Amino acid sequence: MSDVSDGVKILFRFYSDVLEEYTVETMWGDIIDIDKGLYKIDNIPFYAPLIASDDIVFAEYDEDEQMLTYRKTVEPSGNSTVWVIIMNDNTNKEDIRAMFKDMGCESEGINDKYFAMEIPEKVDYKLIKQKLQELEQKGIIEYSEPCLSYIHDYNK
């Protein structure tokens, strides 16, 4: 077993409904067991659906991609991922991120209008979703839920 603090880049190739094409995203993974190809995701995914931080995934070196490449999720973490776009030009993205951070949700931003948010397993998603819906109804944001864990998916 390798040292868990070792980080590696993992390539995710997927079809993007937004872009209507295949695309890629790389994420950091901590080595869980290099011989078995097991890694723990150490990012909040910006674009890759159905993946959340702390998920344990199987990845292997791909000759065509010339790097470690995601093959499947082995153990979901229980965390969820939500993507948020700021729709109101008078709204500061960092204020919205800070609001959700106070509710227990870390996030990573790309530009002035977009961020990916982690909903930890222990956070009550009903409260987060209520705030997301309130902000969306006011025209401040739009959001999507590309990866809701079994804990947060109340439709099941």
Secondary structure, 3 states (H helix, E strand, C coil): CCCCCCEEEEEEEEEECCCCEEEEEEEEEEEEECCCCEEEECCCCCCCCCCCCCCEEEEEEECCCCEEEEEEEEECCCCEEEEEEECCCCCCHHHHHHHHHHCCCCEEECCCCEEEEEECCCCCHHHHHHHHHHHHHCCCEEEEEEECCCCCCCCC
